[in-house]
Amino acid sequence: MPASVYAEFEWVSFTLDNDLFLGDDGGYTNGLYLAFYDSEKQATHPEPSWLLTPLQWSIRDTSTVTAISAYTLGQTMVTPADITVTLPDKNDMPYAGLLFINSTFLSVNTNYADKIGVTLGVLGPLSLAEQSQKLIHKMLGSEEPKGWDTQLENELVFQLDRARAWQFWQSNDQRWDLVTLADLTLGTISSAINAGAMIRYGTRLSDSYATTLFGNTRTTNPISIAGSWNLYAGIKAGYKFNDIFMDGNTYRDSHSIEYKHESVGVILGFTFSWDGYSLALAATDSNLLVGKSGYPSESDARFGTLTLAIQL
């Protein structure tokens, strides 16, 4: 493994997604993500990891002002809306878990930032999602999920990610800005194309606009740094070509459902930082079209999320 993997990390963040934050428990039910960041404390930029070799050609830009390399260990789980039955409705989400590692690199310029990312993971019982959900529900005194024996089977999975964010506009007093984003993913986890915009109000916005790129791979929510804060609201539209949580296992027959490939999602959040800490809270509805799709299985759209980042 190359020396860049052993970089001195300056930040660590913990992100928790859960639909219970918004009073639901089905669909995208929980996500836990631990990320480490190598930023530019030294005179030279951090380098992309070897995992990103297939995508590095796409961000060769000599105008880079700063760079961030991030490594994430994450676990994601989905369940049907009714977790009290042993055999889920065939039209509802399957039980499925994903355990993964992700390497992401941001190249940040004056008015735009580029992102490349690679995710490698395992779907199925090896993800330990069943054990995680049962433990969390036992701690919270919630209903025990009873259908994990029907979960998707073990499968090695991957996803490539290429994205760009532009600080499209900033007010004269630098308290408001508009960030536009475009993102393309390709892989057995999911393949999709998305475009969106985020309006923010706060302080030191130029220092943190690039963190909006971390959300798609759940590395972190948009965060503030160095004593700054901001409120943000975003909208994203896209088309999903495949999604393993709804299409089922790639190379064998399994539970799969019909779903709406088009999406329009929104996010509303707040982030502030102090000393060597940063906190972010957000509510997300990942597809406003769900209620109009006619597919009752798409109950995975709404969740709350919290990120705590600590400077090491």
N, C-alpha and C positions, 0 to 999 in steps of 0.2 A: 504494500500500500504506500503511495507516495507521501512525501513529507507534508504536503498541503493539508492532508487529513488531520495531522497532529498540530494544527494551528492553535495559537493561544486564543481562546474564546473570550470575548469581552462582555457578552450578554447571554442570559438564559431566559427562556420564557415558557410558561405553562398555560395552555389554552384548554378550556372545557366548554364543549357544546352540549346542550341538553334540551330536549323539547319540553321537559317538565318545568323549565324556567317560564314557559308560556302556557303551562297548565294542560299539556297533552302528554301522551306516552305511546307513540307508535310511529312507524315510518323511520326517518332518521332520528334515532332515539338518543344516541350518545356518541361523543367523540372526545378522546383524550390525546393531547399533543404536547410533547416536550421538545423544545428546539434550542439549539446552540448557535451563536452568531460570532463570526470572525469579521470585524469591521476594520476601519483604517486608523488604527492607533499608531502604526509604524509609518515610515516614510514611503513604503510601497503598498500598492493595492493587494488585498488577498486574491488568491488565484482560485479559479473554479476547480472542483474536485474531479478526479479521473472519471467518475460516473457521468459527468456532463460532456465527455468527449464528443459524442454524436451531435451535440448542439452548439458547441463552442464557435464553429465557423459563422454562426448567424449573429454574433454580437461583437465582432472585431471592430472596435471603434477607438481611435486614438484620442478622442475628445473626452474620455471618461474623467469625471471629477473625483468620484469616490466609488467604492464597491463594497458589497456585503456578500459574504458566503454563509449560508445557513444549512444546518443539518437537523432533520426532524425525525423523531420516533413517534409513531402515532397508532392509535387503535380506533376504528370506526365500526359502529354496529347499526343495523336496521332490523326492525321487527314489524309484523302486521299490526293493525290498529287494535285488534283484540288479542291480548296475550294470555287470556285465561283458558283458551282451548288448546288441545294437543295437536289438532290438525287445522292449520290456518285455512281460511277461505282461499280458494284457488285464484280469485281475482284480487287478492290483497298482496301486500309486500311479503316476500319470503323472510325467514330468519337468515341473517348473514352477518359475518364479521370479517374485518380486514385488519391485519397487522402489517405495518409498512415502515420503511425508511425512505426519506426523501432528501435529496440534495438540491439546493436552490442557489443560484448566483444572480445578484443584481448589479448591473453596470449603470451608475447614476450620472447623468449629465445635467447641464444647467436647467433645461426645461423638459427633459424627458428621461425615462429610465427603462432599461431593457431587463427582461427576466428570462432565464432558462432554468428548467427543473426536470428532474428524473425521479420517479417513484418506483420502488420495487417492493413487492409484498407477497403475502400469502392470504388467500381467502379460505374460509371454512373453519373446521374445528381447531386447527392449529393456530388460529388467530386468538384463541382464548376469550372470545367475546362472550360466550355463554357464561363462563365463570365470572367474568367482570360484571355482567348485568345482574346476575343472581346475587353477587356480593353487594352491589350498590342497592338493589331493591331490599335486601335483608337489612342493611344499615338504615335505610329510610323507612322501613316498615311498609313498603309498597307490595302490591300483588306480585307473586312469583310468576315469571314467564314460563309457560308450560310447553311451548312448541319447538324448543331448540333441537329436538331429535330430527326435525325436518329441515335443518339449515342446509344451505348450499355446501357442496363438497369441497375438499381441499384442492387448491389450484394456485400455482405461481402466477402472479399478475404484474403488469407494469403500466406506466403512463409517462409520456413525454409532454413537456409544457413549454410553450413559447409565448411571451406576452410583452406588451409595452404600455407604459403610462405616460401621459403628457400633462404637465402643469399648464393647462390651456389658457388660463386667465387668473390674474391676481389683482385685487383692488389696490388703489393707490396707498391706502393705509396698511396694506399687507395683512389685513384681518380676515379677508374672504379670498377663497380661490375656487377654481373649478378644475378638477382632474378628470381627464378622459382616459379610457382603458380599452384595450383589445387583447383577446386571449384565444389561443388555439391549443387544444389538448388532443393527444393521439395515443391510444393504447387499449389494452383489454379491460382496464378499470373503467375508463370512460374516454370517448372521443367527442369533442364538442368545439363549437366556435361561439364566442361571446364578444359583445361590445357594451360598454357602459360609461357612466359618468357619475362623479361624486362631487357634491358641493360641501365645502368645509368653512367653519368660522372658528378662529382661534388665534394662536400665536406661533411664530416660527414655522409657518406652514411649508416653506420651501425646504426645510430640513427633514420633513417627514412624509412628503407626498409619495415617495417611492415605496413606502411600507404598504400602500394600498394593493400592491402586487402580490403580497404574501397570502391574501385571503383565499384564493382559489385552491391552493394546496394545503390550506389550514395550518400553515407554518405559524401564523399569528393573525390577529385582527389588525386593522390599521392602528398604529400606536404613535404617541408623541414622545419626544425626547428632550433632555436638557432643561427641565423645568417648564416646558410648554404644555399647552392643552388645546383641544379642539372638539367641536361638535361636528358630526358629519351625517349626511344623508345621501344614499346612492341608489341608482337604478341600473339594471343590467338586462339585456335581451340576448337570447342565444338560441342555438339549435343543437340538440344532442343526438349524435348518430348512434351511439351505443352506451349502455350503462350496465355493468355486470350485476348490480344490485336488483335490477328489474329484468334484464335479459336472461339472468341465470348463468350457470357455468358455461364457459366458452367451448369446451371440447366434449361435453357429455350432456345428456338430457337432464333437466332439472326444472324446478319451479321457476316459471317466468310469467310476466304479466304484460298486458298492453299498457302503454303510457303515452303521454303527449310529449312529442319531441321538441316542440317550441316552448320557450319559457320567457317570462318577464318577472324578474325578481327585484326586491327592494331591501335595503338595510338602513337602519337608523342606530347611531351609536355616539358614544362619548369616551374620550381618552384624556388622561392627564398624567403628568410625570413630576416627580419630586426627588431630589437627591439622586440616588442611583436606582430608582424604581419607576415603573410605568404601568398604569392600569387602564384597561379598556373594557367597556361593557357595550353590548349590541344586541339588537333583535333583528332577525332575518326572516323574511318570507321569500323563499327561493323560487317560487313560481305562483304569481297571482292568477295564472290561467287555470290552475288546478280545479277550482270550483266550476269552471266552464267546460272542462274537458270531457266530462261524462265518465271518467275513470275513478271509481271510489277508492282504488288502490293507492292513489297518489296522496297519502296522508303525511308525506315526509317533508312538507314544504316549510314549516315554521319551527324555529328553534331560537333559544337565547344562548348567548355566548359570553364568556369572560376570559380575559387574558391578563396575566401578571408577568411582567418582565423585570429582571433583576440584573443590575450591572455587577460583574464579578471583580 
